[in-house]
Amino acid sequence: MNKIVYLIVFILIFKIGFAQNKTDSTINKRYSLHGQVTLLSQYHFDFKAAYSGYNSLVNSEPSASSASTTLFFNYKLADKTYFVFNPEMAGGKGLSKTLGIAGFPNGEVYRVGDPTPKPFIGRLYFEHRFALSKEKINVEDDINQVAEITNKDYLSVIAGKFSLTDFFDDSQISHDPRSQFFNWALMGNGGWDYPANTRGYTMGTVIQAVYKDWAARTALTTVPMEANGPELQFKWGKAMGFVLEVERTHLFQKSKKQFSTIHLGYFINYANMGNYQESMAKGALLGQAPDILDSRQYGRSKWGFYASADNNFGPYHFFLKASINDGKNETWAFTEIDRSFTTGFQWDGELWKRNQDRFAIAYVRNNLSADHKSYLEKGGYGFLIGDGKLNYGAEQIIEAYYSMHLTKQIFISPDYQFVIHPAYNKDRGPVHIIGLRLHADF
């Protein structure tokens, strides 16, 4: 059935493309059609481990690979009304079944269990914009973006299926594991347990206003039915996600290539979460390790803040990110990080006459809340980490990659990551991870 649906959609897209009005100019188009393919392989060298648990990174294992392909289709249904459809196919696996490091080293892999490549719908949403001024800009054809002359300032309403990171917590330096840093904690702010199913998507509504150099956006979405689960649900005040963000662009601008951008966000998620303190109390009464499943209850929340700053100085770039959540209830969707700080640099290839190349390096420091830490120390497990016991230390990661263009649309990126205290455990590691990514845009 899925194959038939995908075939029909492909035929429709093909026909729409060739049936487009011939009077359309190169500036105002009715649709955009793009795609990507990413192959990513990683290997870690053997490391010392005093002990291991069910969710530990295996200290000696073969390499692991992942693959994804995406079709990006945006059709302009009417003036300022857009339809976005992104079918995807993804497969492969992460190291140790994508367990054992909170800042996991491969942002292209999902915790789906079955490594067999499978098709699915990533994004399927509608957007309508309302002009807030008469000032016009020329928008270029790009991923999920139609070439057109349109209003620079607008109010946008988006409804359907998407990833919250499409619109929120967006960094131009550290955001996309298909072309930038590999690590989960560098895809976005690790302390934001952003609502998403296993593959990183949710359903809901986004409202955003873009005016001059400011933007404000908010979203109300579904959350997984189970921690890091594939199925989504919405129950008002019991199972839902909310986020609010303010963005300021072109701050301290001296030229088109010298400026800063900041993002400030607040989030709160409600779900059928377990509580660390309650689980530890029940475990103590029974004389056994705590189990977060024992205390799950609808309406429990996780809230917090995130902030980021991108600073561009021509071919030199520098970013800072920080995030925190209350850490009282279990991690539900993204990864087991309650406090995160990241920073890094990027150098563009024009410095050494390779204009499309780049070299970047970043530092990550992740921490847990006191309750989350105690839960793991007593032998508890989350959905991503847990070694059976814990000698706590901040999880620290250094990542460096070089993106080299083979052709205008094909890039190869060797990558190195050094992980200190994987899953916050001083009794394990450090871990040296090498990786190679092949990425193509079309």
TORDREN-939931 format. One record per residue (C-alpha): residue number from 0; x, y, z. Coordinates in Angstrom, 3 decimals, padded with zeros to 6 digits. Layout:
BEGIN
NUM  X  Y  Z
...
//
This chain:
BEGIN
0  000.000  000.000  000.000
1  002.794  002.430  000.913
2  004.570  001.784  -002.395
3  001.392  002.563  -004.336
4  000.879  005.827  -002.443
5  004.450  006.923  -003.107
6  004.160  006.030  -006.797
7  000.949  008.059  -007.156
8  002.497  011.046  -005.385
9  005.592  010.910  -007.591
10  003.438  010.847  -010.738
11  001.379  013.802  -009.495
12  004.501  015.821  -008.775
13  005.870  014.972  -012.212
14  002.665  016.089  -013.911
15  002.388  019.288  -011.879
16  005.916  020.215  -012.881
17  005.262  019.867  -016.608
18  001.759  021.328  -016.461
19  002.995  024.535  -014.846
20  001.760  027.705  -016.519
21  004.236  028.618  -019.278
22  003.781  032.324  -018.540
23  005.456  031.892  -015.121
24  008.675  033.892  -014.934
25  011.915  032.599  -013.519
26  011.219  034.732  -010.438
27  007.663  033.613  -009.627
28  007.269  029.859  -009.654
29  004.405  027.590  -008.645
30  006.522  024.886  -007.031
31  009.970  023.796  -005.925
32  011.311  020.260  -006.072
33  014.542  019.135  -004.413
34  016.025  016.042  -002.848
35  018.861  014.770  -000.714
36  020.703  011.531  -000.017
37  022.936  011.038  003.020
38  025.080  008.023  003.892
39  026.877  008.064  007.243
40  029.189  005.454  008.776
41  030.861  005.509  012.210
42  033.268  003.393  014.220
43  034.555  003.749  017.759
44  037.809  002.338  019.023
45  037.746  -000.053  021.979
46  037.569  001.690  025.344
47  037.748  000.747  029.005
48  034.556  000.118  030.967
49  034.483  -000.966  034.624
50  030.950  -002.294  034.096
51  028.073  -002.134  031.603
52  024.281  -002.093  031.739
53  021.345  -002.630  029.385
54  021.706  000.845  027.841
55  025.500  001.092  027.793
56  027.646  001.883  024.795
57  029.305  -001.437  023.911
58  033.038  -001.074  024.500
59  034.002  -003.151  021.449
60  031.810  -003.447  018.353
61  031.840  -003.203  014.535
62  031.085  -000.020  012.627
63  027.491  001.165  012.111
64  025.947  002.925  009.129
65  022.794  004.859  008.328
66  021.197  006.105  005.118
67  018.414  008.547  004.337
68  016.833  010.044  001.258
69  014.241  012.826  001.100
70  012.093  014.457  -001.552
71  011.284  018.123  -000.796
72  008.173  019.352  -002.591
73  006.518  022.746  -002.075
74  003.533  023.754  -004.211
75  002.033  027.227  -004.207
76  -001.715  026.554  -004.084
77  -002.714  030.229  -004.172
78  -001.249  033.605  -003.389
79  000.620  033.166  -000.076
80  -000.748  029.611  000.436
81  001.693  026.693  000.257
82  001.553  022.914  000.463
83  004.695  021.101  001.662
84  005.185  017.375  001.220
85  008.398  015.513  002.125
86  008.387  011.731  001.689
87  011.485  010.084  003.156
88  013.191  006.736  003.355
89  015.643  005.942  006.144
90  017.449  002.864  007.372
91  020.540  001.586  009.087
92  021.532  001.752  012.732
93  023.612  003.672  015.200
94  026.459  002.402  017.335
95  025.252  000.127  020.174
96  021.641  000.307  018.932
97  021.709  004.113  019.444
98  022.317  003.776  023.188
99  024.934  004.785  025.716
100  025.726  008.467  024.950
101  023.303  011.309  025.725
102  024.868  013.472  023.010
103  024.668  010.632  020.518
104  027.254  010.890  017.711
105  024.968  010.340  014.682
106  022.109  012.801  014.152
107  020.942  010.890  011.082
108  020.010  007.718  012.922
109  016.783  006.920  014.779
110  015.941  004.521  017.603
111  013.537  002.450  015.481
112  014.986  -000.990  016.217
113  014.660  -002.324  012.668
114  017.566  -001.189  010.413
115  015.696  -002.101  007.212
116  015.155  001.013  005.029
117  011.504  002.042  005.153
118  009.519  004.847  003.505
119  007.486  007.279  005.592
120  006.037  010.774  005.394
121  008.293  013.280  007.130
122  006.488  016.566  006.476
123  002.968  017.177  005.251
124  001.663  020.633  006.076
125  -000.077  023.734  004.772
126  001.078  027.301  005.292
127  -000.714  030.595  004.699
128  000.908  034.000  005.086
129  -000.649  037.385  005.795
130  001.324  040.451  004.741
131  002.425  042.802  007.530
132  003.950  045.418  005.231
133  004.204  046.301  001.553
134  007.973  045.806  001.393
135  008.929  043.062  -001.083
136  011.885  040.674  -001.311
137  013.109  038.192  -003.887
138  012.991  034.634  -002.472
139  015.218  032.096  -004.212
140  014.222  028.531  -005.062
141  015.397  026.266  -002.236
142  014.383  023.315  -000.080
143  010.662  023.703  000.733
144  010.861  027.248  -000.616
145  009.302  028.526  -003.849
146  011.100  031.157  -005.968
147  008.976  034.318  -005.886
148  008.728  037.997  -005.109
149  006.779  038.234  -001.870
150  006.240  040.296  001.268
151  009.266  040.593  003.527
152  007.162  040.998  006.674
153  004.370  038.517  007.303
154  002.277  036.507  009.757
155  002.326  032.789  008.987
156  000.012  029.961  010.077
157  001.302  026.403  009.563
158  -000.681  023.242  010.267
159  000.146  019.593  009.688
160  003.134  017.303  010.221
161  006.640  018.737  010.566
162  009.702  018.861  012.790
163  009.735  021.641  015.371
164  013.400  022.187  014.550
165  012.303  023.322  011.068
166  011.121  026.561  012.647
167  012.621  026.784  016.158
168  016.133  026.803  017.605
169  017.581  027.253  014.123
170  021.319  027.900  013.843
171  023.029  028.492  010.519
172  026.270  027.053  011.924
173  025.201  024.080  014.042
174  021.842  022.556  013.157
175  021.806  019.978  010.333
176  023.603  016.595  010.715
177  023.350  016.090  006.956
178  025.721  018.965  006.235
179  027.120  020.233  009.561
180  028.027  018.590  012.907
181  026.947  014.957  013.351
182  026.185  015.025  017.097
183  022.647  015.194  018.549
184  023.663  017.868  021.072
185  024.850  020.049  018.173
186  021.672  019.653  016.100
187  019.946  021.922  018.588
188  019.835  022.723  022.275
189  020.092  019.387  024.088
190  018.115  020.547  027.126
191  014.992  021.095  024.985
192  013.197  017.745  024.999
193  011.370  018.811  021.844
194  008.159  016.876  021.055
195  008.703  014.370  018.254
196  008.097  010.758  017.361
197  010.990  008.317  016.988
198  011.943  009.818  013.615
199  011.873  013.421  014.827
200  008.448  014.613  013.585
201  005.281  015.809  015.272
202  001.865  017.198  014.312
203  000.377  020.513  015.269
204  000.222  024.220  014.507
205  002.911  026.888  014.274
206  002.179  030.619  014.216
207  005.035  032.984  013.455
208  005.385  036.684  012.796
209  008.376  038.027  010.889
210  008.824  041.788  010.957
211  011.983  043.719  010.051
212  014.816  042.014  011.937
213  012.545  040.368  014.496
214  010.580  037.127  014.557
215  008.262  035.630  017.158
216  006.867  032.127  016.841
217  004.892  029.657  018.905
218  003.675  026.095  018.431
219  001.192  023.679  019.959
220  001.871  020.032  019.079
221  001.334  016.388  019.799
222  003.758  014.317  021.891
223  004.683  010.595  021.740
224  002.326  008.171  023.459
225  005.368  006.388  024.938
226  008.824  007.786  025.675
227  010.615  008.108  022.323
228  007.733  006.205  020.727
229  006.459  006.257  017.114
230  002.792  007.082  017.837
231  001.625  010.608  018.687
232  -001.233  011.956  020.781
233  -002.762  015.218  021.986
234  -004.661  015.694  025.247
235  -005.141  019.240  026.434
236  -003.094  019.828  029.594
237  -002.176  016.131  029.801
238  -000.278  015.230  026.624
239  000.891  018.139  024.481
240  003.864  020.329  023.668
241  004.187  024.112  023.707
242  007.098  026.325  022.686
243  007.559  030.079  022.354
244  010.570  031.737  020.714
245  011.864  035.214  019.915
246  014.517  035.706  017.239
247  016.614  038.759  016.431
248  018.555  038.753  013.175
249  021.218  041.076  011.741
250  022.283  042.194  015.202
251  025.510  044.267  015.269
252  025.501  044.179  011.479
253  028.465  045.774  009.717
254  027.974  044.165  006.290
255  026.023  041.373  004.599
256  028.529  038.867  005.987
257  029.160  040.400  009.411
258  026.239  040.116  011.821
259  024.804  038.101  014.705
260  021.529  036.228  015.231
261  020.060  035.265  018.607
262  017.246  032.895  019.616
263  015.532  032.818  023.024
264  012.972  030.108  023.743
265  010.663  028.773  026.458
266  009.084  025.314  026.314
267  006.789  023.071  028.342
268  005.711  019.531  027.507
269  002.989  017.436  029.134
270  002.902  013.648  028.825
271  002.368  010.357  030.647
272  005.758  010.818  032.320
273  007.303  009.052  035.254
274  008.730  011.024  038.177
275  012.288  010.282  039.341
276  011.621  010.899  043.039
277  008.496  008.706  043.098
278  010.236  005.899  041.218
279  013.180  005.962  043.631
280  010.823  005.882  046.625
281  008.945  002.863  045.230
282  012.201  001.111  044.415
283  013.479  001.664  047.963
284  010.278  000.182  049.450
285  010.676  -002.906  047.292
286  014.417  -003.139  047.840
287  015.208  -002.942  044.144
288  016.428  -000.537  041.480
289  013.946  002.211  040.575
290  011.895  001.848  037.386
291  010.521  005.017  035.828
292  007.595  003.049  034.387
293  006.208  002.569  037.917
294  005.340  006.234  038.371
295  003.978  007.335  034.996
296  001.029  009.701  035.102
297  -000.679  011.933  032.541
298  -000.299  015.665  033.030
299  003.267  015.614  034.283
300  005.433  018.279  032.702
301  008.948  019.168  031.665
302  009.701  022.853  031.145
303  012.748  024.973  030.508
304  014.585  027.541  028.411
305  017.098  027.665  025.580
306  019.237  030.372  024.005
307  021.632  030.541  021.086
308  023.776  033.076  019.271
309  025.311  032.819  015.798
310  028.116  035.270  015.100
311  029.341  035.740  011.553
312  032.554  037.563  010.648
313  032.810  037.004  006.909
314  034.408  033.554  006.447
315  034.719  033.091  010.230
316  031.755  031.902  012.324
317  031.261  031.360  016.053
318  028.231  030.034  017.959
319  027.063  029.617  021.558
320  024.105  027.581  022.857
321  022.739  026.915  026.334
322  019.632  025.110  027.563
323  018.099  023.848  030.796
324  014.993  021.942  031.877
325  013.584  021.268  035.344
326  014.658  017.595  035.238
327  012.041  016.299  037.686
328  010.182  014.011  035.299
329  011.528  011.579  032.736
330  012.914  012.550  029.357
331  010.156  011.906  026.841
332  011.156  012.591  023.253
333  014.668  013.757  022.369
334  017.609  012.775  024.573
335  018.582  012.525  028.229
336  020.155  015.948  028.738
337  018.907  018.359  031.408
338  021.630  021.014  031.114
339  023.662  021.670  028.001
340  026.254  024.164  026.853
341  027.833  024.101  023.392
342  030.172  026.364  021.504
343  032.137  026.127  018.310
344  033.808  027.692  015.299
345  033.469  027.333  011.538
346  035.914  028.455  008.847
347  034.706  028.762  005.249
348  036.761  027.275  002.433
349  037.234  030.595  000.681
350  040.119  031.110  003.116
351  042.068  028.352  001.327
352  040.472  028.775  -002.133
353  037.909  025.946  -001.742
354  034.752  028.075  -001.678
355  032.241  025.319  -000.929
356  034.348  023.554  001.710
357  034.242  024.205  005.437
358  036.044  023.131  008.591
359  034.371  023.273  011.996
360  035.037  022.271  015.575
361  032.748  022.321  018.624
362  032.661  021.566  022.335
363  029.664  020.074  024.188
364  029.088  019.839  027.940
365  025.965  017.960  029.083
366  024.676  017.496  032.632
367  021.731  015.958  034.488
368  019.416  017.327  037.150
369  019.945  016.126  040.732
370  016.884  013.829  040.553
371  017.859  012.331  037.187
372  021.413  011.761  038.435
373  020.220  010.000  041.644
374  017.851  007.811  039.628
375  020.700  006.508  037.445
376  023.053  006.131  040.435
377  020.513  003.779  042.042
378  020.432  001.584  038.920
379  017.528  003.105  037.006
380  017.267  003.239  033.223
381  015.968  005.804  030.772
382  015.150  005.091  027.140
383  018.664  006.058  025.998
384  021.180  005.711  028.840
385  021.769  003.633  031.973
386  024.829  001.596  032.963
387  023.282  -000.123  036.003
388  025.106  002.277  038.326
389  026.834  005.619  037.970
390  030.004  007.446  038.982
391  028.756  010.826  037.857
392  030.671  013.265  035.686
393  029.607  015.779  033.067
394  029.416  014.260  029.589
395  031.844  016.226  027.413
396  032.261  015.952  023.662
397  034.612  017.496  021.143
398  033.647  017.172  017.484
399  035.500  018.285  014.364
400  034.543  017.765  010.719
401  035.693  018.842  007.291
402  033.102  019.153  004.516
403  034.710  018.815  001.085
404  032.799  019.256  -002.162
405  033.448  016.644  -004.831
406  031.064  018.334  -007.227
407  028.742  021.296  -006.775
408  026.089  019.011  -005.218
409  028.080  016.147  -003.673
410  030.019  016.498  -000.409
411  032.136  014.106  001.633
412  032.851  014.807  005.306
413  035.307  012.971  007.568
414  034.448  013.481  011.248
415  036.053  012.873  014.637
416  034.384  012.886  018.059
417  036.009  012.507  021.459
418  033.589  011.626  024.268
419  034.536  012.002  027.935
420  032.262  010.297  030.506
421  029.753  008.762  028.048
422  026.280  008.738  029.632
423  027.759  010.834  032.503
424  029.851  007.932  033.811
425  033.474  008.410  034.926
426  033.891  004.623  035.057
427  033.534  004.302  031.261
428  035.517  005.722  028.385
429  036.803  008.013  027.044
430  035.619  007.091  023.553
431  037.206  007.972  020.217
432  034.720  007.940  017.306
433  035.558  008.374  013.644
434  032.951  008.849  010.929
435  032.479  009.518  007.244
436  029.447  011.152  005.602
437  028.527  011.290  001.926
438  025.823  013.817  001.136
439  024.212  014.806  -002.164
440  021.675  017.539  -002.951
441  019.638  017.682  -006.111
//
